[in-house]
């Protein structure tokens, strides 16, 4: 299967196994994540590293909810280099975030499709 980016156990437990609530939450997170990744890329183009730091910080909660350690680690790294304003390091971290976010979203959609 490759790298596992998503685990629904915590969310299912928190929602007391209410599948409709879980599905709605996943859909909301997918929309928010897509918008946030777009914001990260736009902020990088504008050189707005503070916005990048704040957006990465906000996205960490989604990574936590789905127990995505690798996604969270990359967000923490992006947050750190954004705070430091290191453009080259930010570009590298953002590239990694874009790749992981794509895989994370794909797995989250796959898990959503499995919920009956």
C-alpha positions as CSV (number, residue, x, y, z in Angstrom):
1,X,0.0,0.0,0.0
2,X,2.9,2.4,0.5
3,X,2.9,5.2,3.1
4,X,-0.2,5.4,5.2
5,X,-1.2,9.1,5.7
6,X,-4.6,8.7,7.2
7,X,-6.1,6.8,10.1
8,X,-9.7,7.3,11.0
9,X,-9.6,5.7,14.4
10,X,-9.4,8.9,16.5
11,X,-12.1,10.6,14.4
12,X,-14.4,7.6,14.6
13,X,-13.9,7.5,18.4
14,X,-14.5,11.2,18.8
15,X,-17.7,11.0,16.7
16,X,-18.9,7.9,18.6
17,X,-18.9,6.0,15.3
18,X,-21.5,8.4,13.7
19,X,-20.7,7.7,10.1
20,X,-22.7,10.7,8.8
21,X,-20.9,13.0,11.1
22,X,-17.5,11.5,10.1
23,X,-18.3,11.8,6.4
24,X,-19.3,15.4,6.7
25,X,-16.2,16.2,8.7
26,X,-13.9,14.6,6.2
27,X,-15.6,16.5,3.3
28,X,-15.1,19.8,5.2
29,X,-11.5,19.0,6.0
30,X,-10.8,18.1,2.3
31,X,-12.2,21.4,1.2
32,X,-10.3,23.4,3.9
33,X,-7.1,21.5,3.1
34,X,-7.4,22.3,-0.6
35,X,-8.0,26.0,0.1
36,X,-5.2,26.1,2.6
37,X,-2.6,24.5,0.3
38,X,-3.6,27.0,-2.4
39,X,-3.1,29.8,0.2
40,X,0.3,28.4,1.1
41,X,1.4,28.5,-2.6
42,X,0.0,32.0,-3.1
43,X,1.6,33.3,0.0
44,X,5.0,31.9,-1.1
45,X,4.6,33.7,-4.4
46,X,4.0,36.9,-2.6
47,X,6.8,36.3,-0.1
48,X,4.3,36.4,2.7
49,X,6.1,33.9,5.0
50,X,4.1,35.0,8.1
51,X,0.9,33.8,6.3
52,X,2.7,30.6,5.4
53,X,3.7,30.0,9.0
54,X,0.1,30.7,10.2
55,X,-1.5,28.4,7.6
56,X,1.0,25.6,8.3
57,X,0.2,25.9,12.0
58,X,-3.5,25.7,11.3
59,X,-3.2,22.7,9.1
60,X,-1.4,20.7,11.8
61,X,-4.7,20.1,13.6
62,X,-6.1,18.2,10.5
63,X,-3.0,16.1,10.4
64,X,-3.5,15.3,14.1
65,X,-7.1,14.4,13.7
66,X,-6.2,11.8,11.1
67,X,-3.0,10.7,12.8
68,X,-0.8,11.7,9.9
69,X,2.6,11.9,11.5
70,X,4.5,12.6,8.3
71,X,2.1,15.3,7.2
72,X,2.4,17.0,10.6
73,X,6.2,16.7,10.6
74,X,6.4,18.4,7.2
75,X,4.0,21.1,8.3
76,X,6.1,21.8,11.5
77,X,9.2,22.0,9.3
78,X,7.4,24.5,6.9
79,X,6.2,26.5,9.9
80,X,9.8,26.7,11.2
81,X,11.5,27.8,8.0
82,X,8.7,30.2,7.3
83,X,9.2,31.8,10.6
84,X,12.9,32.1,9.9
85,X,12.2,33.5,6.4
86,X,14.6,31.2,4.7
87,X,13.3,31.3,1.1
88,X,15.2,28.3,-0.3
89,X,14.3,26.1,2.6
90,X,10.7,27.3,2.4
91,X,10.6,26.4,-1.3
92,X,11.9,22.9,-0.5
93,X,9.5,22.4,2.4
94,X,6.5,23.7,0.4
95,X,7.3,21.3,-2.4
96,X,7.3,18.4,0.1
97,X,4.0,19.7,1.6
98,X,2.4,19.9,-1.9
99,X,3.4,16.2,-2.6
100,X,2.3,14.9,0.8
101,X,-1.0,16.9,0.8
102,X,-1.9,15.3,-2.6
103,X,-1.3,11.8,-1.2
104,X,-3.0,12.7,2.1
105,X,-6.1,14.0,0.3
106,X,-6.2,10.9,-2.0
107,X,-6.1,8.5,0.9
108,X,-8.7,10.6,2.8
109,X,-11.0,10.4,-0.2
110,X,-10.4,6.7,-0.4
111,X,-11.3,6.2,3.2
112,X,-14.4,8.4,2.8
113,X,-15.5,6.2,-0.1
114,X,-15.2,3.1,2.2
115,X,-17.6,4.5,4.8
116,X,-21.0,3.0,4.4
